[in-house]
Amino acid sequence: MNAPFKPAAGSRDPFQAFVCDEHSLDLLRVVAQELGWPIERVNKGGLRNAVQALSMAPSPNVLFVDLSESADPLNDINSLAEVCEPGTVVIASGQINDVRLYRDLLGSGIQDYLLKPLNIDNVRDALATAQAVFHAPKEVHADDRPHFMVSVIGTRGGVGASTVVNSLAWLTSKDKRQTALLDLDVHFGTGALALDLEPGRGLTDAVENPSRIDGLFIERAMVRASATLAILSAEAPINQPLLTDGSAYFQLEEELRAAFECTFVDLPRNMLVQHPHLILESSAVVLVTEFTLASARDTIRILSWLKSHAPQSQVVIVANKVQPGIVEIARKDFEHSIERAVDIIMPYDAKVTSQAAKLGKPVAEAGKASKLGQAFTQLATLLTQRASAVESADSATKGKSESSLLGKLFSGKGSSAKAGKKKDKAPAMAEQGD
């Protein structure tokens, strides 16, 4: 659960523990001595003492902390993360026997949770595993496996880009791919809200402290929606402007690339102006628009910008919230003005979108059997075709057979050309707006 981290030699203690009772104190000192760790690093005192001590001193490689005196263990573990340096492997113990707490604690980034009273064999195993995790070499590098990044951009506020990206991420994760959703609207993001989750402070902390961003930070900051979908979103106070040069966002994208197979980025359009480098790694851009005069104007401008700044990205134009006979600009006139065809039409379906909001589910999940769900299937097919085109171009350029990253993500039964690597299945996807 904790990412390996290699500090400079001798810069950190190998082990430190904070426990609340004499039995745990004596037991941990015995195990620490067996492992060759100094027994004076086993301290009396629980989580509060740990936070106080680590705020003034370097974090150890392995940290054991007792949650027995904590009224809100999960929230207190998050406060520990504020003072704990990246790379520390954390083991917790406590008296609450609740599988939900256990899962939440693991989801917050700790390595293990042991129920009190402690058993010496269990403690030995947990500490040995923690030591192995810390010293283990990285098993996976970013270049060792395919990664696919999709940026979803709305031409105007309210066109439904956030709903589109939430559904695309959910559909991809249903294909058993480790998927990340990064919502870069720090003050008004809805990535977590749409899935009935609390966003946490991870994204805000990353912007304020870019130096903290690493694999362990990602593990702790991401909120799990399922075993294969994790979200990084925020609801920063609107009276708290976050000043950044965009380096934190770029670092987050790099860490997500190393930790996940697929990343979906909810990219507010103003980010294109402020931080154009964020689009550099995107293999595909989904541009969500509406049949209005303002959207037509901004679609033209964003397409021109993408052509200059992200020529590597496959662009898919999605017209969202379309009601037959009730449009400001006819589709034909809209396409004529932007000088290209609209790829997917998403029908307006207030019933499905409202139901999805009430249930805290992506629209793609709540509206599987609707016309909107069929539009998702059309989008999946389109992305598969684009994947095939990219794959063919790559093969011609490199002179060898190689599945494109886009093909790996979206290849499936509807594709006219199948990717050559194993486990290529298509998630059915397409969507409606918020």
Wavefront OBJ file of the C-alpha trace (Angstrom):
o trace
v 0.000 0.000 0.000
v 2.917 2.339 0.723
v 5.200 3.197 -2.152
v 8.905 2.446 -1.679
v 10.995 5.546 -1.071
v 14.778 5.730 -0.943
v 16.101 8.406 1.409
v 19.730 9.298 1.767
v 21.636 6.748 3.788
v 21.536 7.385 7.519
v 19.124 10.306 7.265
v 16.215 8.560 9.007
v 15.741 6.144 11.893
v 14.802 2.610 10.825
v 11.914 2.358 13.290
v 9.836 4.298 15.786
v 6.726 3.373 17.772
v 4.182 5.207 19.905
v 1.972 2.954 22.048
v -0.503 3.569 24.863
v -0.117 0.596 27.227
v 2.653 -1.301 28.983
v 1.871 -4.645 27.301
v 2.297 -3.157 23.813
v 5.402 -1.268 24.935
v 7.145 -4.405 26.226
v 6.086 -6.517 23.250
v 7.300 -4.003 20.655
v 10.622 -3.588 22.417
v 11.165 -7.345 22.218
v 10.405 -7.449 18.483
v 12.447 -4.304 17.796
v 15.453 -5.862 19.543
v 15.034 -9.039 17.453
v 15.129 -6.946 14.288
v 18.180 -5.007 15.423
v 16.340 -1.755 16.019
v 17.036 0.456 19.064
v 14.441 -0.252 21.751
v 14.535 3.359 22.957
v 12.633 4.258 19.796
v 9.562 2.521 21.245
v 7.822 5.366 23.082
v 4.942 5.571 25.526
v 2.086 7.650 24.092
v -0.376 7.327 21.244
v -1.125 9.129 18.026
v -1.078 12.624 19.519
v 2.466 12.076 20.759
v 3.479 10.744 17.356
v 2.179 13.828 15.568
v 3.935 16.123 18.032
v 7.245 14.248 17.811
v 7.280 13.923 14.021
v 6.459 17.593 13.540
v 9.858 18.377 15.060
v 12.003 15.483 13.860
v 12.548 13.371 10.713
v 10.131 10.498 10.140
v 11.424 6.922 10.511
v 11.424 4.325 7.788
v 8.796 2.282 9.656
v 6.331 3.871 12.082
v 4.086 1.980 14.524
v 1.305 4.067 16.073
v -1.387 3.215 18.621
v -4.892 4.577 17.903
v -6.487 3.366 21.152
v -6.914 6.876 22.578
v -8.163 8.353 19.312
v -11.849 9.301 19.109
v -11.709 9.599 15.309
v -8.968 7.236 14.061
v -9.400 7.915 10.364
v -9.290 11.687 10.701
v -6.352 11.476 13.097
v -4.399 9.286 10.693
v -4.856 12.021 8.102
v -3.396 14.526 10.568
v -0.422 12.200 10.977
v 0.076 12.308 7.211
v 0.526 16.081 7.483
v 3.738 15.684 9.502
v 4.944 12.319 8.205
v 7.581 12.477 5.482
v 6.944 10.739 2.141
v 8.010 7.114 2.080
v 7.350 6.207 5.713
v 5.622 2.831 6.085
v 2.938 3.137 8.766
v 1.425 0.343 10.887
v -1.452 1.159 13.239
v -3.033 -0.701 16.123
v -6.282 -0.164 17.977
v -9.189 -1.677 19.855
v -11.949 -1.089 17.270
v -12.794 -4.316 15.437
v -14.561 -2.923 12.369
v -13.845 -4.054 8.828
v -14.955 -0.688 7.436
v -12.426 1.125 9.600
v -9.775 -1.376 8.531
v -10.479 -0.730 4.858
v -10.624 3.033 5.335
v -7.299 3.037 7.152
v -5.657 0.995 4.418
v -7.204 3.329 1.868
v -5.665 6.302 3.678
v -2.205 4.860 3.086
v -1.211 2.809 6.130
v 0.421 -0.579 5.607
v -1.506 -2.609 8.209
v -3.900 -2.373 11.162
v -3.453 -4.736 14.135
v -6.178 -5.403 16.684
v -5.294 -5.121 20.379
v -4.267 -6.850 22.555
v -1.248 -7.355 20.334
v 0.048 -10.795 19.446
v 3.830 -11.022 19.171
v 3.747 -13.204 16.043
v 1.405 -10.785 14.273
v 3.632 -7.863 15.222
v 6.728 -9.691 13.932
v 5.038 -10.426 10.614
v 3.726 -6.874 10.222
v 7.088 -5.245 10.952
v 8.969 -7.685 8.721
v 6.552 -6.967 5.889
v 6.890 -3.219 6.451
v 10.676 -3.475 6.366
v 10.490 -5.489 3.147
v 8.126 -2.961 1.565
v 10.443 -0.096 2.414
v 13.547 -1.738 1.013
v 11.900 -3.379 -1.997
v 12.955 -2.056 -5.400
v 10.256 -0.572 -7.551
v 8.572 -3.339 -9.460
v 6.926 -1.190 -12.095
v 8.281 1.818 -13.947
v 6.241 4.255 -15.962
v 7.897 3.059 -19.167
v 7.307 -0.635 -18.428
v 3.569 -0.582 -19.035
v 1.181 1.323 -21.232
v -0.442 4.427 -19.890
v -3.206 6.454 -21.448
v -4.196 9.995 -20.497
v -7.421 11.661 -21.613
v -8.137 15.348 -20.973
v -11.784 16.397 -21.035
v -12.433 20.101 -21.654
v -15.704 22.021 -21.740
v -15.966 24.860 -24.229
v -18.262 26.725 -21.858
v -19.229 26.439 -18.217
v -22.117 24.032 -17.689
v -21.792 22.048 -20.913
v -21.233 18.858 -18.911
v -17.496 18.177 -19.212
v -17.266 17.039 -15.586
v -20.098 14.579 -16.046
v -18.452 13.246 -19.203
v -15.070 12.701 -17.564
v -16.622 11.041 -14.489
v -18.466 8.561 -16.667
v -15.477 7.838 -18.908
v -13.296 7.143 -15.878
v -15.941 4.889 -14.344
v -16.442 2.919 -17.556
v -12.703 2.410 -17.973
v -12.331 1.214 -14.400
v -15.129 -1.317 -15.004
v -12.799 -2.907 -17.547
v -10.528 -3.853 -14.620
v -7.970 -1.160 -15.401
v -6.458 0.858 -12.577
v -7.897 4.276 -13.360
v -7.312 7.722 -11.890
v -9.602 10.732 -12.141
v -7.871 14.081 -11.602
v -10.264 17.015 -11.153
v -8.252 20.228 -11.579
v -11.071 22.565 -10.608
v -9.595 23.080 -7.146
v -12.340 25.324 -5.756
v -15.489 24.023 -7.462
v -14.614 20.493 -8.604
v -17.394 17.896 -8.627
v -15.380 14.736 -9.277
v -15.858 13.382 -5.755
v -19.287 14.925 -5.218
v -20.749 13.188 -8.272
v -19.737 9.822 -6.802
v -20.985 10.642 -3.295
v -17.455 10.873 -1.855
v -15.603 13.329 0.359
v -12.794 14.910 -1.692
v -10.251 15.287 1.126
v -7.356 17.782 1.154
v -4.949 15.896 -1.099
v -5.192 18.141 -4.152
v -5.036 21.330 -2.091
v -1.998 20.033 -0.191
v -0.304 19.149 -3.472
v -0.752 22.660 -4.848
v 0.494 24.254 -1.629
v 3.413 21.817 -1.151
v 4.583 20.395 -4.514
v 7.707 18.946 -2.864
v 5.516 16.428 -1.005
v 4.217 14.823 -4.190
v 5.451 11.255 -4.630
v 4.029 7.754 -4.844
v 3.149 7.571 -1.158
v 1.458 10.963 -1.271
v -0.684 9.732 -4.163
v -1.670 6.642 -2.172
v -2.795 8.755 0.771
v -4.396 11.603 -1.148
v -6.486 9.635 -3.643
v -10.042 8.782 -2.615
v -11.102 5.289 -3.652
v -14.440 4.974 -5.437
v -13.810 1.279 -6.130
v -10.968 -1.208 -6.285
v -10.016 0.101 -9.735
v -11.038 3.787 -9.598
v -9.411 6.498 -7.481
v -10.209 10.205 -7.470
v -8.200 13.310 -6.632
v -10.557 16.245 -6.246
v -10.927 19.263 -3.957
v -13.290 21.808 -2.488
v -10.793 24.469 -1.470
v -12.239 27.470 0.416
v -13.302 30.129 -2.068
v -11.681 32.821 0.078
v -8.344 31.012 -0.276
v -6.716 31.623 -3.671
v -4.088 29.029 -4.584
v -1.117 30.566 -6.343
v 0.864 28.115 -8.460
v 2.957 28.005 -11.599
v 1.329 24.678 -12.510
v 4.325 22.543 -11.552
v 2.286 20.748 -8.876
v -0.363 19.732 -11.416
v 2.288 18.465 -13.799
v 3.971 16.469 -10.996
v 0.611 14.939 -10.126
v 0.133 13.834 -13.722
v 3.588 12.235 -13.695
v 2.928 10.348 -10.461
v -0.464 9.187 -11.708
v 1.228 7.956 -14.856
v 3.492 5.768 -12.718
v 0.740 4.513 -10.407
v -2.199 3.915 -12.791
v -2.873 2.470 -16.211
v -5.271 5.233 -17.248
v -5.712 8.843 -16.177
v -8.692 11.054 -16.937
v -8.197 14.763 -16.340
v -11.088 17.155 -15.827
v -9.304 20.181 -17.265
v -11.002 23.585 -16.869
v -10.546 25.607 -20.045
v -8.770 28.446 -18.236
v -5.982 25.938 -17.469
v -5.122 25.863 -21.167
v -4.182 29.526 -20.948
v -2.470 29.437 -17.560
v -0.706 26.058 -17.752
v -0.459 24.851 -21.376
v 2.081 22.156 -20.431
v -0.681 20.121 -18.742
v -1.953 18.946 -22.111
v 1.414 17.721 -23.389
v 1.000 14.148 -22.150
v -2.627 13.719 -23.245
v -3.105 11.049 -25.877
v -6.686 12.163 -26.470
v -8.760 15.275 -25.814
v -12.535 15.102 -25.495
v -13.957 18.545 -26.230
v -17.476 18.901 -24.832
v -19.644 21.585 -26.428
v -23.232 22.681 -27.129
v -25.057 23.932 -30.203
v -24.897 27.581 -29.175
v -23.207 30.631 -30.682
v -20.870 31.067 -27.709
v -19.874 27.391 -27.757
v -19.235 27.532 -31.500
v -16.909 30.500 -31.037
v -14.981 28.850 -28.211
v -14.818 25.477 -29.959
v -13.087 27.215 -32.885
v -10.618 28.889 -30.555
v -9.812 25.764 -28.530
v -9.398 23.603 -31.640
v -6.921 26.131 -32.995
v -5.080 26.137 -29.672
v -4.915 22.335 -29.567
v -3.590 22.183 -33.106
v -0.673 24.377 -32.086
v -0.006 23.133 -28.565
v -1.107 19.474 -28.546
v -0.754 18.104 -32.078
v -0.138 14.617 -30.655
v -3.642 14.408 -29.151
v -6.594 12.829 -30.905
v -9.502 15.284 -30.569
v -13.072 14.045 -30.146
v -15.883 16.619 -30.254
v -18.975 15.769 -28.202
v -22.132 17.872 -28.517
v -23.925 17.526 -25.208
v -27.472 18.163 -23.941
v -28.919 18.140 -27.452
v -32.730 18.400 -27.652
v -34.210 17.795 -31.117
v -35.797 20.960 -32.471
v -34.543 23.081 -29.553
v -31.077 24.289 -30.525
v -29.627 27.737 -30.920
v -27.579 26.691 -33.948
v -28.390 23.791 -36.249
v -25.849 20.987 -36.320
v -25.009 21.646 -39.961
v -24.318 25.317 -39.324
v -22.325 24.508 -36.198
v -20.116 22.050 -38.076
v -19.676 24.526 -40.913
v -18.500 27.204 -38.499
v -15.949 24.981 -36.736
v -14.866 23.443 -40.081
v -15.153 19.848 -38.919
v -17.815 17.331 -37.985
v -19.169 16.741 -34.507
v -18.191 13.211 -33.526
v -20.875 12.311 -30.971
v -24.308 13.718 -30.161
v -25.350 13.292 -26.536
v -29.133 13.521 -26.082
v -30.543 15.591 -23.245
v -32.001 13.275 -20.611
v -33.042 15.115 -17.455
v -34.496 11.960 -15.886
v -31.287 9.955 -16.133
v -29.006 12.797 -15.029
v -31.247 13.632 -12.072
v -31.385 9.987 -11.015
v -27.607 9.713 -11.279
v -27.181 12.760 -9.032
v -29.594 11.368 -6.436
v -27.851 7.993 -6.391
v -24.334 9.419 -6.388
v -23.454 7.432 -9.505
v -21.941 8.338 -12.878
v -24.531 9.049 -15.560
v -23.066 6.213 -17.626
v -23.968 3.782 -14.865
v -27.389 5.200 -14.026
v -28.459 5.362 -17.685
v -27.123 2.130 -19.123
v -30.322 1.237 -20.986
v -31.230 4.762 -22.140
v -30.482 6.509 -25.414
v -27.810 8.299 -23.493
v -26.248 4.925 -22.673
v -26.317 4.067 -26.378
v -24.449 7.288 -27.047
v -21.736 6.039 -24.738
v -21.414 2.929 -26.861
v -21.031 5.144 -29.916
v -18.287 7.108 -28.195
v -16.502 3.871 -27.308
v -16.625 2.752 -30.924
v -15.332 6.097 -32.128
v -12.425 6.072 -29.706
v -11.625 2.518 -30.799
v -11.444 3.661 -34.411
v -9.195 6.547 -33.475
v -7.053 4.078 -31.559
v -6.693 1.940 -34.658
v -5.627 4.977 -36.667
v -2.974 5.908 -34.117
v -1.769 2.309 -33.963
v -1.404 2.106 -37.723
v 0.520 5.363 -37.805
v 2.843 4.218 -35.026
v 3.483 0.898 -36.748
v 4.345 2.631 -40.008
v 6.669 5.067 -38.266
v 8.487 2.568 -36.059
v 8.492 -0.293 -38.523
v 7.220 -2.818 -36.050
v 3.919 -4.070 -34.644
v 2.966 -2.137 -31.529
v -0.391 -1.561 -29.914
v -1.130 2.114 -29.361
v -1.980 3.298 -25.880
v -5.342 4.482 -27.134
v -5.968 1.044 -28.611
v -5.107 -0.622 -25.311
v -7.690 1.448 -23.524
v -10.583 1.395 -25.915
v -10.158 -1.612 -28.221
v -13.159 -3.946 -28.334
v -15.759 -5.849 -30.322
v -16.866 -2.832 -32.340
v -13.371 -2.045 -33.586
v -12.505 -2.483 -37.242
v -8.900 -3.261 -36.336
v -8.016 -5.140 -33.143
v -4.955 -4.340 -31.054
v -2.316 -7.057 -31.045
v -1.612 -7.239 -27.342
v -3.380 -9.289 -24.691
v -6.396 -8.267 -22.614
v -7.697 -5.574 -24.956
v -11.414 -5.237 -24.210
v -13.750 -2.319 -24.831
v -15.617 -0.489 -22.175
v -18.899 0.795 -23.574
v -18.930 4.544 -23.100
v -20.569 7.853 -23.914
v -22.434 10.429 -21.903
v -24.548 13.434 -20.954
v -23.874 16.682 -19.189
v -24.209 18.265 -15.858
l 1 2 3 4 5 6 7 8 9 10 11 12 13 14 15 16 17 18 19 20 21 22 23 24 25 26 27 28 29 30 31 32 33 34 35 36 37 38 39 40 41 42 43 44 45 46 47 48 49 50 51 52 53 54 55 56 57 58 59 60 61 62 63 64 65 66 67 68 69 70 71 72 73 74 75 76 77 78 79 80 81 82 83 84 85 86 87 88 89 90 91 92 93 94 95 96 97 98 99 100 101 102 103 104 105 106 107 108 109 110 111 112 113 114 115 116 117 118 119 120 121 122 123 124 125 126 127 128 129 130 131 132 133 134 135 136 137 138 139 140 141 142 143 144 145 146 147 148 149 150 151 152 153 154 155 156 157 158 159 160 161 162 163 164 165 166 167 168 169 170 171 172 173 174 175 176 177 178 179 180 181 182 183 184 185 186 187 188 189 190 191 192 193 194 195 196 197 198 199 200 201 202 203 204 205 206 207 208 209 210 211 212 213 214 215 216 217 218 219 220 221 222 223 224 225 226 227 228 229 230 231 232 233 234 235 236 237 238 239 240 241 242 243 244 245 246 247 248 249 250 251 252 253 254 255 256 257 258 259 260 261 262 263 264 265 266 267 268 269 270 271 272 273 274 275 276 277 278 279 280 281 282 283 284 285 286 287 288 289 290 291 292 293 294 295 296 297 298 299 300 301 302 303 304 305 306 307 308 309 310 311 312 313 314 315 316 317 318 319 320 321 322 323 324 325 326 327 328 329 330 331 332 333 334 335 336 337 338 339 340 341 342 343 344 345 346 347 348 349 350 351 352 353 354 355 356 357 358 359 360 361 362 363 364 365 366 367 368 369 370 371 372 373 374 375 376 377 378 379 380 381 382 383 384 385 386 387 388 389 390 391 392 393 394 395 396 397 398 399 400 401 402 403 404 405 406 407 408 409 410 411 412 413 414 415 416 417 418 419 420 421 422 423 424 425 426 427 428 429 430 431 432 433 434
